[in-house]
Amino acid sequence: MPAVYIADGHHRIASAARARDELAGGDSQHEACFFLGVAFPDRQTRILPYNRTVADLAGRTAAELLDALRARFPVAAGGPPVPPKGRIAMYLEGVWYTIEPAGVGAAGGTGAPAARLDAAILQDRILAPLLDVADIRTDPRVGFVGGAHGVAALEQAVDSGAAAVAFSLAAVTPDELLAVSDVGGIMPPKSTWFEPKLRDGLLIHTI
């Protein structure tokens, strides 16, 4: 294979690489130099979006959140629940909204490839400044809904009261993923949902 790209598990593999550097001591056969992986041809995989829910509005009312968003971006009610690239769909109190981020880092803008992804724009421009989500990997208020579950799962989470708001994103394209990798970048956490998923199982490695 002329090249292998990491499609999922970027942060785990980055941690494994740091462990290798600390433990292997230049020995290419050290246990720390190996990790479990599976290779798929790109033509046999699909990338679906990875959507988000947030349990509360960080002390804001729904109207206050909408006002804060409209002060920053164009926001239109009644948009499609699956947005086009460069747009973010938000489900709040039974209504879908389309948010149109603009400026540097937005779709078609400048900046590192990872920073231009819709998931990164959502985190940097909405979740962090408006909903106090500093790190989606550790904030217990944030939930993740794989694209295989559809937008109905987002609506159900909000309508049931399990979440206060949900955000739907366009799927990352293969070209976007490769562009991030080609410059040595790391994909934002939970930004891709790949199909097919491997079946659960148990693998044993003899040490």
MDTraj code that builds the backbone (N, CA, C; nanometers):
import mdtraj as md
import numpy as np

residues = "MET PRO ALA VAL TYR ILE ALA ASP GLY HIS HIS ARG ILE ALA SER ALA ALA ARG ALA ARG ASP GLU LEU ALA GLY GLY ASP SER GLN HIS GLU ALA CYS PHE PHE LEU GLY VAL ALA PHE PRO ASP ARG GLN THR ARG ILE LEU PRO TYR ASN ARG THR VAL ALA ASP LEU ALA GLY ARG THR ALA ALA GLU LEU LEU ASP ALA LEU ARG ALA ARG PHE PRO VAL ALA ALA GLY GLY PRO PRO VAL PRO PRO LYS GLY ARG ILE ALA MET TYR LEU GLU GLY VAL TRP TYR THR ILE GLU PRO ALA GLY VAL GLY ALA ALA GLY GLY THR GLY ALA PRO ALA ALA ARG LEU ASP ALA ALA ILE LEU GLN ASP ARG ILE LEU ALA PRO LEU LEU ASP VAL ALA ASP ILE ARG THR ASP PRO ARG VAL GLY PHE VAL GLY GLY ALA HIS GLY VAL ALA ALA LEU GLU GLN ALA VAL ASP SER GLY ALA ALA ALA VAL ALA PHE SER LEU ALA ALA VAL THR PRO ASP GLU LEU LEU ALA VAL SER ASP VAL GLY GLY ILE MET PRO PRO LYS SER THR TRP PHE GLU PRO LYS LEU ARG ASP GLY LEU LEU ILE HIS THR ILE".split()
xyz = np.array([
    [0.0847, -0.1192, 0.0000],
    [0.0000, 0.0000, 0.0000],
    [0.0882, 0.1241, 0.0000],
    [0.0676, 0.2171, -0.0934],
    [0.1532, 0.3361, -0.0990],
    [0.1327, 0.4297, 0.0191],
    [0.0140, 0.4289, 0.0776],
    [-0.0127, 0.5166, 0.1922],
    [-0.1278, 0.4598, 0.2725],
    [-0.1210, 0.4784, 0.4040],
    [-0.2291, 0.4399, 0.4943],
    [-0.2674, 0.5634, 0.5741],
    [-0.3952, 0.5965, 0.5736],
    [-0.4445, 0.7118, 0.6483],
    [-0.5259, 0.6644, 0.7679],
    [-0.5089, 0.7333, 0.8794],
    [-0.5861, 0.7018, 0.9994],
    [-0.7250, 0.7621, 0.9830],
    [-0.8246, 0.6768, 0.9827],
    [-0.9616, 0.7240, 0.9646],
    [-1.0334, 0.7428, 1.0972],
    [-0.9944, 0.6707, 1.1997],
    [-1.0618, 0.6796, 1.3291],
    [-0.9593, 0.6472, 1.4367],
    [-0.9772, 0.7056, 1.5543],
    [-0.8855, 0.6791, 1.6640],
    [-0.7608, 0.7650, 1.6634],
    [-0.7701, 0.8857, 1.6041],
    [-0.6524, 0.9726, 1.5933],
    [-0.5904, 1.0036, 1.7291],
    [-0.6732, 1.0340, 1.8274],
    [-0.6204, 1.0749, 1.9578],
    [-0.5608, 0.9557, 2.0322],
    [-0.6219, 0.8386, 2.0186],
    [-0.5643, 0.7189, 2.0808],
    [-0.4289, 0.6855, 2.0189],
    [-0.4193, 0.6998, 1.8878],
    [-0.2935, 0.6668, 1.8208],
    [-0.1861, 0.7703, 1.8527],
    [-0.2255, 0.8973, 1.8663],
    [-0.1283, 0.9988, 1.9084],
    [-0.0744, 0.9661, 2.0471],
    [-0.1614, 0.9189, 2.1368],
    [-0.1164, 0.8783, 2.2705],
    [-0.0239, 0.7574, 2.2617],
    [-0.0575, 0.6632, 2.1733],
    [0.0275, 0.5457, 2.1559],
    [0.1647, 0.5844, 2.1025],
    [0.1694, 0.6835, 2.0133],
    [0.2982, 0.7288, 1.9596],
    [0.3837, 0.7922, 2.0690],
    [0.3195, 0.8687, 2.1577],
    [0.3955, 0.9276, 2.2696],
    [0.4482, 0.8188, 2.3623],
    [0.3659, 0.7166, 2.3875],
    [0.4107, 0.6058, 2.4721],
    [0.5277, 0.5323, 2.4076],
    [0.5215, 0.5137, 2.2752],
    [0.6328, 0.4499, 2.2042],
    [0.7610, 0.5299, 2.2212],
    [0.7515, 0.6619, 2.2037],
    [0.8708, 0.7457, 2.2147],
    [0.9320, 0.7377, 2.3538],
    [0.8467, 0.7235, 2.4560],
    [0.8959, 0.7202, 2.5939],
    [0.9499, 0.5831, 2.6334],
    [0.8921, 0.4762, 2.5771],
    [0.9211, 0.3425, 2.6279],
    [1.0101, 0.2572, 2.5382],
    [1.0041, 0.2791, 2.4070],
    [1.0689, 0.1848, 2.3154],
    [1.2200, 0.1988, 2.3115],
    [1.2724, 0.3185, 2.3335],
    [1.4167, 0.3374, 2.3322],
    [1.4830, 0.3020, 2.2009],
    [1.4140, 0.3229, 2.0899],
    [1.4716, 0.2927, 1.9593],
    [1.4567, 0.1491, 1.9147],
    [1.4007, 0.0631, 1.9991],
    [1.3815, -0.0776, 1.9651],
    [1.2511, -0.0928, 1.8871],
    [1.2610, -0.1198, 1.7572],
    [1.1413, -0.1264, 1.6730],
    [1.0531, -0.2464, 1.7040],
    [1.1044, -0.3423, 1.7824],
    [1.0248, -0.4595, 1.8183],
    [0.9683, -0.4506, 1.9598],
    [0.9881, -0.3383, 2.0250],
    [0.9327, -0.3203, 2.1593],
    [0.7806, -0.3252, 2.1530],
    [0.7193, -0.3761, 2.2609],
    [0.5731, -0.3876, 2.2635],
    [0.5041, -0.2533, 2.2404],
    [0.5682, -0.1451, 2.2827],
    [0.5066, -0.0131, 2.2686],
    [0.5024, 0.0349, 2.1243],
    [0.5673, -0.0384, 2.0329],
    [0.5689, 0.0015, 1.8914],
    [0.4507, -0.0553, 1.8134],
    [0.3638, -0.1283, 1.8792],
    [0.2543, -0.1941, 1.8088],
    [0.1200, -0.1542, 1.8691],
    [0.0199, -0.1444, 1.7831],
    [-0.1176, -0.1278, 1.8300],
    [-0.2100, -0.1969, 1.7306],
    [-0.3292, -0.2258, 1.7754],
    [-0.4254, -0.2978, 1.6932],
    [-0.4885, -0.2044, 1.5905],
    [-0.4981, -0.2498, 1.4679],
    [-0.5612, -0.1691, 1.3640],
    [-0.6236, -0.2581, 1.2585],
    [-0.7059, -0.1991, 1.1756],
    [-0.7665, -0.2695, 1.0634],
    [-0.7639, -0.1758, 0.9435],
    [-0.7379, -0.2309, 0.8254],
    [-0.7282, -0.1492, 0.7044],
    [-0.8468, -0.1775, 0.6128],
    [-0.9082, -0.0688, 0.5640],
    [-1.0168, -0.0787, 0.4673],
    [-0.9789, -0.0006, 0.3421],
    [-1.0117, -0.0505, 0.2236],
    [-0.9989, 0.0330, 0.1036],
    [-1.0950, 0.1512, 0.1132],
    [-1.0516, 0.2681, 0.0692],
    [-1.1374, 0.3854, 0.0831],
    [-1.2686, 0.3702, 0.0067],
    [-1.2684, 0.2917, -0.0998],
    [-1.3911, 0.2760, -0.1780],
    [-1.4932, 0.1867, -0.1075],
    [-1.4541, 0.1228, 0.0022],
    [-1.5449, 0.0347, 0.0748],
    [-1.5874, 0.0934, 0.2091],
    [-1.5633, 0.2215, 0.2294],
    [-1.6032, 0.2870, 0.3541],
    [-1.6929, 0.4061, 0.3240],
    [-1.7712, 0.4432, 0.4240],
    [-1.8541, 0.5635, 0.4158],
    [-1.8253, 0.6487, 0.5382],
    [-1.8187, 0.7800, 0.5193],
    [-1.8033, 0.8725, 0.6309],
    [-1.9383, 0.9385, 0.6553],
    [-1.9898, 0.9218, 0.7745],
    [-2.1149, 0.9847, 0.8154],
    [-2.0833, 1.0945, 0.9164],
    [-2.1747, 1.1877, 0.9377],
    [-2.1481, 1.2935, 1.0363],
    [-2.1493, 1.2390, 1.1782],
    [-2.0862, 1.3121, 1.2675],
    [-2.0904, 1.2818, 1.4109],
    [-2.1486, 1.4054, 1.4786],
    [-2.2713, 1.3942, 1.5257],
    [-2.3453, 1.5096, 1.5763],
    [-2.3329, 1.5227, 1.7274],
    [-2.3763, 1.6374, 1.7797],
    [-2.3600, 1.6668, 1.9216],
    [-2.4918, 1.7078, 1.9859],
    [-2.5051, 1.6742, 2.1136],
    [-2.6099, 1.7301, 2.1985],
    [-2.5436, 1.7936, 2.3197],
    [-2.6112, 1.8912, 2.3785],
    [-2.5621, 1.9543, 2.5012],
    [-2.6769, 1.9539, 2.6016],
    [-2.6477, 1.9128, 2.7238],
    [-2.7524, 1.8892, 2.8229],
    [-2.8200, 2.0162, 2.8712],
    [-2.7483, 2.1296, 2.8703],
    [-2.8073, 2.2552, 2.9173],
    [-2.7518, 2.3703, 2.8357],
    [-2.8062, 2.4879, 2.8580],
    [-2.7675, 2.6063, 2.7806],
    [-2.6756, 2.6988, 2.8591],
    [-2.6068, 2.6440, 2.9588],
    [-2.5078, 2.7200, 3.0365],
    [-2.5695, 2.8451, 3.0986],
    [-2.6885, 2.8294, 3.1522],
    [-2.7531, 2.9408, 3.2212],
    [-2.8336, 3.0333, 3.1325],
    [-2.8314, 3.0127, 3.0029],
    [-2.9082, 3.0961, 2.9107],
    [-3.0468, 3.0360, 2.8886],
    [-3.1412, 3.1200, 2.8527],
    [-3.2674, 3.0710, 2.7998],
    [-3.2494, 3.0429, 2.6510],
    [-3.3457, 2.9732, 2.5923],
    [-3.3385, 2.9472, 2.4486],
    [-3.3361, 3.0779, 2.3704],
    [-3.4167, 3.1745, 2.4135],
    [-3.4198, 3.3041, 2.3444],
    [-3.2861, 3.3755, 2.3560],
    [-3.2230, 3.3658, 2.4724],
    [-3.0928, 3.4306, 2.4907],
    [-2.9857, 3.3644, 2.4049],
    [-2.9916, 3.2315, 2.3917],
    [-2.8954, 3.1633, 2.3053],
    [-2.9140, 3.2063, 2.1605],
    [-3.0389, 3.2139, 2.1156],
    [-3.0643, 3.2580, 1.9786],
    [-3.0148, 3.4005, 1.9564],
    [-3.0376, 3.4883, 2.0539],
    [-2.9899, 3.6267, 2.0411],
    [-2.8376, 3.6302, 2.0306],
    [-2.7699, 3.5486, 2.1128],
    [-2.6235, 3.5458, 2.1100],
    [-2.5724, 3.4919, 1.9766],
    [-2.6398, 3.3916, 1.9241],
    [-2.6001, 3.3375, 1.7940],
    [-2.6222, 3.4392, 1.6832],
    [-2.7371, 3.5059, 1.6855],
    [-2.7694, 3.6025, 1.5797],
    [-2.6790, 3.7250, 1.5850],
    [-2.6218, 3.7510, 1.7015],
    [-2.5264, 3.8615, 1.7107],
    [-2.3938, 3.8266, 1.6437],
    [-2.3712, 3.6973, 1.6201],
    [-2.2445, 3.6519, 1.5630],
    [-2.2578, 3.6027, 1.4188],
    [-2.3702, 3.5392, 1.3877],
    [-2.3854, 3.4727, 1.2581],
    [-2.5259, 3.4948, 1.2030],
    [-2.5434, 3.4762, 1.0715],
    [-2.6789, 3.4640, 1.0176],
    [-2.7430, 3.3343, 1.0689],
    [-2.8650, 3.3438, 1.1200],
    [-2.9382, 3.2283, 1.1716],
    [-3.0783, 3.2304, 1.1117],
    [-3.1190, 3.1201, 1.0509],
    [-3.2510, 3.1125, 0.9881],
    [-3.3280, 2.9950, 1.0456],
    [-3.4538, 3.0179, 1.0814],
    [-3.5393, 2.9110, 1.1320],
    [-3.5924, 2.8277, 1.0160],
    [-3.6162, 2.6998, 1.0445],
    [-3.6788, 2.6146, 0.9452],
    [-3.5856, 2.5543, 0.8433],
    [-3.4565, 2.5556, 0.8700],
    [-3.3617, 2.4990, 0.7753],
    [-3.3619, 2.3474, 0.7789],
    [-3.2891, 2.2844, 0.6865],
    [-3.2843, 2.1378, 0.6823],
    [-3.2073, 2.0821, 0.8012],
    [-3.2513, 1.9694, 0.8565],
    [-3.1796, 1.9104, 0.9703],
    [-3.0439, 1.8524, 0.9333],
    [-3.0222, 1.8230, 0.8057],
    [-2.8897, 1.7804, 0.7589],
    [-2.8351, 1.8944, 0.6741],
    [-2.7415, 1.9728, 0.7275],
    [-2.6985, 2.0947, 0.6589],
    [-2.5975, 2.0665, 0.5489],
    [-2.5811, 2.1601, 0.4558],
    [-2.4719, 2.1498, 0.3589],
    [-2.3393, 2.1846, 0.4255],
    [-2.2298, 2.1578, 0.3573],
    [-2.0988, 2.1930, 0.4104],
    [-2.0934, 2.3419, 0.4408],
    [-2.0272, 2.3756, 0.5507],
    [-2.0129, 2.5150, 0.5886],
    [-2.1307, 2.5715, 0.6645],
    [-2.2313, 2.4901, 0.6916],
    [-2.3470, 2.5321, 0.7701],
    [-2.3609, 2.4375, 0.8890],
    [-2.4258, 2.4845, 0.9932],
    [-2.4515, 2.4031, 1.1116],
    [-2.6008, 2.4078, 1.1390],
    [-2.6632, 2.2920, 1.1563],
    [-2.8049, 2.2856, 1.1910],
    [-2.8184, 2.2691, 1.3420],
    [-2.9107, 2.3424, 1.4004],
    [-2.9329, 2.3385, 1.5452],
    [-3.0795, 2.3083, 1.5727],
    [-3.1051, 2.2157, 1.6648],
    [-3.2417, 2.1822, 1.7054],
    [-3.2631, 2.2333, 1.8465],
    [-3.3567, 2.3259, 1.8608],
    [-3.3798, 2.3932, 1.9883],
    [-3.5290, 2.4152, 2.0055],
    [-3.5845, 2.3620, 2.1141],
    [-3.7268, 2.3777, 2.1460],
    [-3.8166, 2.3437, 2.0271],
    [-3.7868, 2.2309, 1.9632],
    [-3.8731, 2.1801, 1.8582],
    [-3.8564, 2.2428, 1.7219],
    [-3.7566, 2.3284, 1.7042],
    [-3.7365, 2.3983, 1.5777],
    [-3.5935, 2.3754, 1.5297],
    [-3.5797, 2.3490, 1.3994],
    [-3.4477, 2.3419, 1.3375],
    [-3.4072, 2.4792, 1.2863],
    [-3.2826, 2.5155, 1.3119],
    [-3.2259, 2.6415, 1.2648],
    [-3.1011, 2.6111, 1.1825],
    [-3.0731, 2.6962, 1.0854],
    [-2.9481, 2.6880, 1.0102],
    [-2.8590, 2.8043, 1.0498],
    [-2.7385, 2.7722, 1.0957],
    [-2.6396, 2.8722, 1.1357],
    [-2.5336, 2.8786, 1.0265],
    [-2.4978, 2.9994, 0.9872],
    [-2.4015, 3.0188, 0.8786],
    [-2.2776, 3.0897, 0.9318],
    [-2.1792, 3.0139, 0.9792],
    [-2.0555, 3.0780, 1.0241],
    [-1.9884, 3.1493, 0.9080],
    [-1.9184, 3.2558, 0.9396],
    [-1.8519, 3.3337, 0.8348],
    [-1.7124, 3.3711, 0.8811],
    [-1.6264, 3.4073, 0.7844],
    [-1.4946, 3.4581, 0.8180],
    [-1.3882, 3.3521, 0.8145],
    [-1.2729, 3.3865, 0.8674],
    [-1.1578, 3.2974, 0.8644],
    [-1.1910, 3.1685, 0.9378],
    [-1.1557, 3.0569, 0.8752],
    [-1.1802, 2.9261, 0.9341],
    [-1.3077, 2.8629, 0.8850],
    [-1.4040, 2.9420, 0.8345],
    [-1.5265, 2.8832, 0.7831],
    [-1.4985, 2.8149, 0.6510],
    [-1.5968, 2.7402, 0.6036],
    [-1.5785, 2.6655, 0.4788],
    [-1.5326, 2.7592, 0.3681],
    [-1.4264, 2.7191, 0.3016],
    [-1.3724, 2.8014, 0.1951],
    [-1.2785, 2.9096, 0.2441],
    [-1.2614, 2.9233, 0.3755],
    [-1.1744, 3.0262, 0.4290],
    [-1.0319, 2.9769, 0.4403],
    [-0.9521, 3.0533, 0.5141],
    [-0.8127, 3.0167, 0.5316],
    [-0.7939, 2.9509, 0.6673],
    [-0.6704, 2.9071, 0.6937],
    [-0.6410, 2.8431, 0.8199],
    [-0.6062, 2.6972, 0.7992],
    [-0.5643, 2.6301, 0.9067],
    [-0.5276, 2.4897, 0.8993],
    [-0.6478, 2.4070, 0.8559],
    [-0.6243, 2.2980, 0.7807],
    [-0.7378, 2.2170, 0.7350],
    [-0.8287, 2.1707, 0.8477],
    [-0.7717, 2.1307, 0.9622],
    [-0.8555, 2.0844, 1.0728],
    [-0.9432, 2.1962, 1.1274],
    [-0.8922, 2.3184, 1.1289],
    [-0.9684, 2.4318, 1.1821],
    [-1.0837, 2.4707, 1.0918],
    [-1.0800, 2.4293, 0.9651],
    [-1.1864, 2.4625, 0.8715],
    [-1.3011, 2.3622, 0.8742],
    [-1.2838, 2.2521, 0.9445],
    [-1.3897, 2.1522, 0.9517],
    [-1.5080, 2.2059, 1.0310],
    [-1.6278, 2.1656, 0.9907],
    [-1.7478, 2.2151, 1.0580],
    [-1.7476, 2.1806, 1.2068],
    [-1.6951, 2.0622, 1.2429],
    [-1.6904, 2.0235, 1.3839],
    [-1.6022, 2.1180, 1.4643],
    [-1.4904, 2.1614, 1.4058],
    [-1.4015, 2.2549, 1.4746],
    [-1.4655, 2.3924, 1.4860],
    [-1.5348, 2.4352, 1.3806],
    [-1.6021, 2.5656, 1.3835],
    [-1.7118, 2.5655, 1.4893],
    [-1.7879, 2.4562, 1.4967],
    [-1.8915, 2.4453, 1.5999],
    [-1.8305, 2.4573, 1.7389],
    [-1.7207, 2.3862, 1.7622],
    [-1.6578, 2.3909, 1.8937],
    [-1.6026, 2.5294, 1.9258],
    [-1.5273, 2.5868, 1.8314],
    [-1.4557, 2.7115, 1.8580],
    [-1.5473, 2.8330, 1.8627],
    [-1.6562, 2.8300, 1.7867],
    [-1.7381, 2.9505, 1.7720],
    [-1.8716, 2.9455, 1.8443],
    [-1.9147, 2.8248, 1.8820],
    [-2.0455, 2.8143, 1.9471],
    [-2.0353, 2.7432, 2.0814],
    [-1.9868, 2.6197, 2.0815],
    [-1.9871, 2.5427, 2.2058],
    [-1.9001, 2.6064, 2.3132],
    [-1.7785, 2.6456, 2.2780],
    [-1.6892, 2.7039, 2.3791],
    [-1.7355, 2.8416, 2.4257],
    [-1.7571, 2.9383, 2.3361],
    [-1.7896, 3.0734, 2.3840],
    [-1.9322, 3.0912, 2.4340],
    [-2.0274, 3.0143, 2.3831],
    [-2.1677, 3.0383, 2.4171],
    [-2.2264, 2.9353, 2.5133],
    [-2.1723, 2.8130, 2.5134],
    [-2.2274, 2.7081, 2.5988],
    [-2.1257, 2.6554, 2.6997],
    [-2.0129, 2.7241, 2.7127],
    [-1.9119, 2.6916, 2.8144],
    [-1.8604, 2.5479, 2.8037],
    [-1.8482, 2.4977, 2.6826],
    [-1.7915, 2.3646, 2.6608],
    [-1.6451, 2.3831, 2.6228],
    [-1.5578, 2.3754, 2.7214],
    [-1.4158, 2.3986, 2.6956],
    [-1.3513, 2.2809, 2.6237],
    [-1.3931, 2.1591, 2.6568],
    [-1.3334, 2.0392, 2.5972],
    [-1.4436, 1.9358, 2.5807],
    [-1.4830, 1.9085, 2.4577],
    [-1.5935, 1.8147, 2.4375],
    [-1.5563, 1.6724, 2.4774],
    [-1.4263, 1.6438, 2.4893],
    [-1.3856, 1.5089, 2.5274],
    [-1.4122, 1.4804, 2.6740],
    [-1.4169, 1.5840, 2.7563],
    [-1.4294, 1.5630, 2.9001],
    [-1.5543, 1.6247, 2.9606],
    [-1.6261, 1.7076, 2.8874],
    [-1.7444, 1.7732, 2.9424],
    [-1.8606, 1.6744, 2.9452],
    [-1.9111, 1.6381, 3.0638],
    [-2.0188, 1.5385, 3.0711],
    [-2.1515, 1.5886, 3.0161],
    [-2.1619, 1.7178, 2.9888],
    [-2.2861, 1.7725, 2.9347],
    [-2.3025, 1.7435, 2.7864],
    [-2.1948, 1.7020, 2.7209],
    [-2.1956, 1.6819, 2.5763],
    [-2.2201, 1.5349, 2.5439],
    [-2.3122, 1.5125, 2.4515],
    [-2.3368, 1.3783, 2.4005],
    [-2.3049, 1.3721, 2.2525],
    [-2.2729, 1.2535, 2.2046],
    [-2.2374, 1.2345, 2.0639],
    [-2.3333, 1.1342, 2.0013],
    [-2.3822, 1.1693, 1.8840],
    [-2.4785, 1.0844, 1.8137],
    [-2.4247, 1.0584, 1.6735],
    [-2.3881, 0.9342, 1.6467],
    [-2.3353, 0.8995, 1.5156],
    [-2.4391, 0.9164, 1.4065],
    [-2.3907, 0.9519, 1.2882],
    [-2.4808, 0.9787, 1.1775],
    [-2.5671, 0.8608, 1.1385],
    [-2.5253, 0.7387, 1.1725],
    [-2.6055, 0.6212, 1.1403],
    [-2.7398, 0.6228, 1.2119],
    [-2.7505, 0.7000, 1.3198],
    [-2.8751, 0.7064, 1.3973],
    [-2.9715, 0.8111, 1.3438],
    [-2.9254, 0.8964, 1.2530],
    [-3.0132, 0.9937, 1.1902],
    [-3.0487, 1.1105, 1.2804],
    [-3.1152, 1.2106, 1.2205],
    [-3.1511, 1.3304, 1.2968],
    [-3.2640, 1.3023, 1.3947],
    [-3.3387, 1.1939, 1.3747],
    [-3.4467, 1.1608, 1.4679],
    [-3.3926, 1.1395, 1.6087],
    [-3.2711, 1.0860, 1.6195],
    [-3.2112, 1.0655, 1.7515],
    [-3.1800, 1.1985, 1.8185],
    [-3.1420, 1.2999, 1.7409],
    [-3.1180, 1.4330, 1.7967],
    [-3.2486, 1.4944, 1.8451],
    [-3.3520, 1.4842, 1.7639],
    [-3.4820, 1.5394, 1.8023],
    [-3.5350, 1.4709, 1.9276],
    [-3.5185, 1.3393, 1.9341],
    [-3.5677, 1.2658, 2.0507],
    [-3.4948, 1.3072, 2.1772],
    [-3.3636, 1.3297, 2.1674],
    [-3.2861, 1.3702, 2.2846],
    [-3.3346, 1.5034, 2.3395],
    [-3.3628, 1.5983, 2.2505],
    [-3.4086, 1.7303, 2.2948],
    [-3.5545, 1.7251, 2.3388],
    [-3.6396, 1.6608, 2.2606],
    [-3.7823, 1.6566, 2.2927],
    [-3.8090, 1.5848, 2.4244],
    [-3.7240, 1.4871, 2.4585],
    [-3.7419, 1.4120, 2.5827],
    [-3.6879, 1.4853, 2.7042],
    [-3.6105, 1.5911, 2.6815],
    [-3.5481, 1.6628, 2.7917],
    [-3.4111, 1.6110, 2.8293],
    [-3.3636, 1.5057, 2.7613],
    [-3.2297, 1.4546, 2.7904],
    [-3.1223, 1.5540, 2.7498],
    [-3.1521, 1.6383, 2.6523],
    [-3.0604, 1.7436, 2.6081],
    [-3.1401, 1.8713, 2.5884],
    [-3.0702, 1.9840, 2.5983],
    [-3.1356, 2.1128, 2.5762],
    [-3.1259, 2.1569, 2.4316],
    [-3.0209, 2.1146, 2.3636],
    [-2.9977, 2.1576, 2.2258],
    [-2.9170, 2.0498, 2.1542],
    [-2.9376, 2.0397, 2.0236],
    [-2.8623, 1.9445, 1.9421],
    [-2.8081, 2.0157, 1.8194],
    [-2.6945, 1.9684, 1.7721],
    [-2.6306, 2.0259, 1.6539],
    [-2.6036, 1.9151, 1.5529],
    [-2.6438, 1.9393, 1.4297],
    [-2.6235, 1.8453, 1.3201],
    [-2.5225, 1.9038, 1.2225],
    [-2.4300, 1.8208, 1.1773],
    [-2.3215, 1.8649, 1.0894],
    [-2.3233, 1.7872, 0.9586],
    [-2.2662, 1.8467, 0.8563],
    [-2.2416, 1.7735, 0.7323],
    [-2.1263, 1.6760, 0.7550],
    [-2.1278, 1.5673, 0.6821],
    [-2.0215, 1.4681, 0.6958],
    [-1.8890, 1.5234, 0.6437],
    [-1.7816, 1.4866, 0.7106],
    [-1.6474, 1.5166, 0.6609],
    [-1.6265, 1.4405, 0.5302],
    [-1.5664, 1.5044, 0.4332],
    [-1.5387, 1.4368, 0.3065],
    [-1.4031, 1.3664, 0.3132],
    [-1.3822, 1.2636, 0.2304],
    [-1.2496, 1.2004, 0.2274],
    [-1.1381, 1.2997, 0.1977],
    [-1.1622, 1.3940, 0.1085],
    [-1.0586, 1.4924, 0.0763],
    [-1.0228, 1.5773, 0.1979],
    [-1.1223, 1.6127, 0.2798],
    [-1.0943, 1.6903, 0.4009],
    [-1.0096, 1.6092, 0.4979],
    [-1.0444, 1.4837, 0.5160],
    [-0.9678, 1.3987, 0.6071],
    [-0.8236, 1.3852, 0.5601],
    [-0.8038, 1.3634, 0.4301],
    [-0.6682, 1.3485, 0.3776],
    [-0.5903, 1.4785, 0.3885],
    [-0.6582, 1.5924, 0.3697],
    [-0.5896, 1.7217, 0.3798],
    [-0.5376, 1.7450, 0.5207],
    [-0.6157, 1.7065, 0.6214],
    [-0.5706, 1.7206, 0.7603],
    [-0.4489, 1.6320, 0.7842],
    [-0.4561, 1.5090, 0.7383],
    [-0.3456, 1.4152, 0.7586],
    [-0.2195, 1.4587, 0.6850],
    [-0.2353, 1.5106, 0.5638],
    [-0.1189, 1.5450, 0.4816],
    [-0.0347, 1.6572, 0.5418],
    [-0.0937, 1.7412, 0.6273],
    [-0.0164, 1.8480, 0.6917],
    [0.0200, 1.8116, 0.8355],
    [-0.0015, 1.6844, 0.8729],
    [0.0331, 1.6401, 1.0071],
    [-0.0648, 1.6835, 1.1130],
    [-0.1867, 1.7191, 1.0731],
    [-0.2870, 1.7630, 1.1689],
    [-0.3587, 1.6466, 1.2344],
    [-0.4426, 1.6794, 1.3317],
    [-0.5237, 1.5804, 1.4026],
    [-0.6698, 1.6202, 1.3877],
    [-0.7531, 1.5257, 1.3521],
    [-0.8955, 1.5530, 1.3375],
    [-0.9560, 1.5941, 1.4716],
    [-1.0552, 1.6824, 1.4705],
    [-1.1243, 1.7152, 1.5954],
    [-1.1869, 1.5897, 1.6555],
    [-1.1991, 1.5845, 1.7880],
    [-1.2609, 1.4669, 1.8501],
    [-1.4014, 1.4428, 1.7963],
    [-1.4340, 1.3161, 1.7755],
    [-1.5685, 1.2751, 1.7339],
    [-1.6169, 1.3544, 1.6128],
    [-1.5353, 1.3613, 1.5102],
    [-1.5741, 1.4368, 1.3907],
    [-1.6107, 1.3465, 1.2737],
    [-1.5848, 1.2166, 1.2853],
    [-1.6189, 1.1245, 1.1768],
    [-1.6834, 0.9987, 1.2334],
    [-1.7831, 0.9494, 1.1623],
    [-1.8457, 0.8211, 1.1950],
    [-1.8294, 0.7329, 1.0717],
    [-1.7497, 0.6292, 1.0850],
    [-1.7196, 0.5446, 0.9702],
    [-1.8082, 0.4207, 0.9684],
    [-1.8512, 0.3854, 0.8507],
    [-1.9200, 0.2595, 0.8255],
    [-1.8404, 0.1834, 0.7196],
    [-1.8249, 0.0504, 0.7320],
    [-1.8884, -0.0340, 0.8331],
    [-1.8132, -0.0313, 0.9661],
    [-1.8854, -0.0625, 1.0739],
    [-1.8246, -0.0775, 1.2055],
    [-1.7854, -0.2239, 1.2261],
    [-1.6731, -0.2445, 1.2916],
    [-1.6309, -0.3809, 1.3219],
    [-1.7211, -0.4412, 1.4288],
    [-1.7409, -0.5701, 1.4201],
    [-1.8182, -0.6401, 1.5230],
    [-1.7374, -0.6458, 1.6523],
    [-1.8084, -0.6522, 1.7648],
    [-1.7416, -0.6663, 1.8938],
    [-1.6731, -0.8027, 1.9014],
    [-1.5632, -0.8070, 1.9741],
    [-1.4928, -0.9333, 1.9889],
    [-1.3799, -0.9196, 2.0889],
    [-1.3024, -1.0233, 2.1039],
    [-1.1909, -1.0264, 2.1982],
    [-1.0666, -1.0744, 2.1250],
    [-0.9601, -0.9960, 2.1337],
    [-0.8315, -1.0340, 2.0759],
    [-0.7294, -1.0458, 2.1889],
    [-0.6484, -1.1489, 2.1843],
    [-0.5475, -1.1727, 2.2873],
    [-0.4096, -1.1676, 2.2225],
    [-0.3217, -1.0877, 2.2807],
    [-0.1841, -1.0762, 2.2317],
    [-0.0902, -1.1326, 2.3374],
    [-0.0130, -1.2322, 2.3012],
    [0.0801, -1.2940, 2.3951],
    [0.2029, -1.2053, 2.4123],
    [0.2354, -1.1731, 2.5365],
    [0.3520, -1.0899, 2.5675],
    [0.4690, -1.1810, 2.6056],
])
top = md.Topology()
chain = top.add_chain()
for i, resn in enumerate(residues, 1):
    res = top.add_residue(resn, chain, resSeq=i)
    for name in ("N", "CA", "C"):
        top.add_atom(name, md.element.get_by_symbol(name[0]), res)
traj = md.Trajectory(xyz[None], top)
